[in-house]
């Protein structure tokens, strides 16, 4: 696993019907699948929340490359984040979607790259848009969300970008001396699916 990867929960392994459904939504514009996939993502998010509540939760989608959004006609991860948030709200979880990450430089298509190449491809590629540290400070837990985790490189890079603007509870010693930055924020991650050999699937 790449350095800096937070604890990740997944709803299912990336194989068989799950793989087919994710690809249909992501690559073939089957947008009607967003709700059931969002509900699966919500289950993964819930698996990482402590019993008894956590206060406000923010789902932060890992952004797709601009060229990929243009080619697909939509941002699949952001769409699933909103669907997951709706499912969580129906259960009384105080959650909001904060699409605050952006790509600050171009990255290559990750498919076909090995783990080392993926880490190099996305290293330093993300940052947090300006003027949103106040929004991050209003939540007690940030959950990075994506549709799929293969090696964890994208989620680790997203966590790095969040840690750069917060005094994160998951990054002791990191963070800022700037008193205007948010206080301790727990950062986790959730995905609809993960490669079976990437980590032990949480089936809660």
N, C-alpha and C positions, 0 to 999 in steps of 0.2 A: 504494500500500500504506500502511496506517496506521502512524504512528510506533510503534516498539517491537515490531513484528512480528518474531519470530525466523525463522530459516531454516525453511521449510516443505517437506516432501516429501509427495508424493501418489502413490497407486498408479495412479490413472486419472482422466481427465477426466469431469466430471459431465454425461453425455449418454447417450442410448440405453439399452442394457440396464443399465448401471451405475446410472443414475438410477432406473430401475424397481426394481431390487433394493434400493437404499438406501431408497426410499420404502416398499416392502413391509415391510421390517424395522422402519423407524422409525414409520410411521403405521398400518400394518395388522397389526402384531403377528406377523409371520412370523419367529418367533424361531429357527426352524431355519436361517435365513440368517446367524445370528451367527457361526458357525464360519468359513464361507468369507469373510465380510466381515472377520472378525478376522485371518484369514491375509493378506488384502490389506493390512490396516492394518499387520501385522507387516512386510511387505515395505517399506512406506514408512518404518517405524521403522528397519529395517536400513540403508536407503539413507542415513540420516543419521548412522550410527555409523561412527567411523573404523576403518580396517583395524587389526587387531591387538588389538582389544578396548578397552573403556573403563572397566572396572570395573563396579560395580553401576549399573543403569539403573532409573529410576522412570518409569512411564507415569502421567501425571496427566490424567485426563479433564476436559474442559471441562464443567461441570455444566449439565444442562438446568434450565429454570425449573420450580419446584415444581408450578405449574399444568399444565405440559406433561407432567410425569411422571404426575400424577394422571389426566390425560386419556388418555394412552397406556397406562397400566398398567405401564410400565417406563421405565428410563433407557437409551435406546439406546446412547449413547456409553460409558457405564460398562460395559455388557454387552460392547461391542466391545473395550474396553480389556482386559478379562479374557480374552477369546478371543485377542487378539493376544499377550498375555503368555504364554498357554499355548503358542502356536505358537513364540514365541521361546525359551521354555525347552526345547522339544524340540530346538532347535538349539544348546543350550548357552549361550544368552545369560543372564547373571544379572540377571533383571528382576523387578520387583514393581509392582503397581498401588497408587498412593497417591491415593485420592480425597479430596484435602485442600482443594479449592476449594469455596466455597459462594457463593451469591448473598446479598448483604447488603441488597439492595433489589430491588423488583419491576422487571422490564423488560417492554417490549412485545414482541409477536411480531415477529421480524425480517423475516419475509416481507413484501414490498411496500415495504420501506424502501430508500432509496438508500444509497450508501457513507457519505456525511456523516451521515445520520440514524442509520445503524447504529452508527457510532462514538459519537454522542451518546447513543444508547439504552443502550449497555453501559458507558460511561465511569464508572469507579469502582464498578461493580456487583458485583465479585467481591472476596473476601478469602480468606485462608487460615485454616482452623479453628485454634483455639488448641491449644497443646500438641504440635504436630507438627514444630516446627523441628528437633528431634533426628532425626526420621525423614528429613527432607530432607537433613540433614547426613551421613547414612549412604550416600548415593549420589553418584556423580561426574557423572552426567548426568541431567537431567530432560527428558523428551519430553512436551510437551503433545499430547494426542490429541483428535480430533474426527472425526465421520463425514464432514463436508463443510466446505470453506472456500469462501465466496462472495467476501467483501471482505477477510477477515482481521481484522475488528473484534473478534470474540470471542476469537480466539487472542492478539491484541495485548493485550487486557484481562487475559487469563489470565496472560500473561507479566509484565505490570505487577504483578499481585498476588503472583506468585512472587518477583520482584525485590525487593518490599517487605520480604521476610523473609529474603532470602539476599544474600550478597555474590556476585552472579552474574558469571561470566566473560564473559557477553555484554552486561553493562551496566557498563562501566568508570565508576568514580566514583559509582555508585549503591550501594545497600546500606546496611549499618548499621555504626555504630561499636560496637554492642553485642558484646562478645567472646563472648557465649553463642550468637550466631547462627552458622549453618553457614558454612564457608569457601567458596571459589570453586566454583560449580556451573555447568556448561554447560547452557544451556536451548535446546532445539530444538522442533520441532513436526512432527507427522505426521498425515495425514488419509487416509481411504479415497479421497476424490475431491475435486476442486477444479474450479471453473468454468474452462473452457478459456482464458479471457482474463485470469485472475487472476495467473498466473505460469507459467513454463516448467515443465512436468511432468517430474519426475525419473523416468526409466524404468529405473533400475538394478534 
